[in-house]
Amino acid sequence: MAKGTKAKRKTKSKKITLKMAQNCVELTLDGKRRLDLSFKGITAVPKCVQKLFHMDEVDLSRNMIRKIPDFIAQFIKMTVLDLHSNYLEELPVAIGYLQNLKVLNLCNNRLTSLPSELGLLNKLQTLNLGLNQLEALPASIGAMEELRHIGLSDNRFTRFPGFLLKLKKLESIKMDRNPIIAEKICTEKPVSISESFYLVKESFLCKECLKRCQAERKEVKGLARMRLFIHLLTVFHITQYLTIM
C-alpha cells in the first residue's frame, strides 16, 4: 500500500473560516442572532467561532463533531444550543457555564454519561437526550428548577430516574424504547410520561430521524383505524342479528 493511502481514506473535515461563519449568522423573527453551521461536514467545532460568542442561538447539528471544546463556556448569552446528530461521546464540564441556556438538544449522539455540571443550567426548560447510550442521569439534573420537558427515548435505561418527578415545573418525560424494568411510578402531580413522540421540532431532526418518526406515527394511526373498523363491523353484525330476531 502506498504511503499516505490510509490517511486519505479518513473523513476530511470541511474548513470553516471566520468569514464563512459570519455569513451563517441570521436574525430570527424575534430578533435573536442565530449561528447556523448545520450540515457543514465538520468533525470539530471551528476555533474561529470563538469570536462569535455573542450569539443567542447556535446550531451545530447534523455534522460529525466528536468533541465540544471548552471555549463553549464563552457563549454565556446563548439560549439555544442544537448539537443533535453528531458523534459526541461526552460533554465538557464547561457546559455548566451556559447559565442562560433554555433549550439543549443532544439527540442522536453517542453519549454514555453526562457531567454533573449539567445540573448548573438552572434556566434550562427543554433537554433532549434521545437516541444515545445513556444508562443513568446525574442526580444534579434534579436541581433544574425550570426544566419542563426531557427526552430520554432510545437509550439504555433499566430504571426510571425517579428524582425527575420532584421537579415542580416538569410537564413531560419521554422514555419510550428503553429496557426499563417494570416498576410502579408514584407521582402526586400531572406529569406526562409518554411513548409517542420526541421533544424536538421536525426542523431539528435529520432526514433519517424524521422519516423514522413519521413511519411510526403512520403505523400507530393505521392500528387505530383498524381497531375502529373492527369495532364498527362488530356493532353492525350485532345490530343485524337483533333485527332478524
Secondary structure, DSSP 8 states (H G I E B T S, - for coil): --TTHHHHTS-------HHHHHTTEEE-TTS-EEEE-TTS--SS--GGGGGGTT-SEEE--SS------GGGGG-TT--EEE--SS------GGGGG-TT--EEE--SS--S---GGGGG-TT--EEE--SS--S---GGGGG-TT--EEE--SS--SS--GGGGG-TT--EEE--S----------SS--EEESS--SS-GGGS-HHHHHHHHHHHHHHHHHHHHHHHHHHHHHHHHHHHHHH-
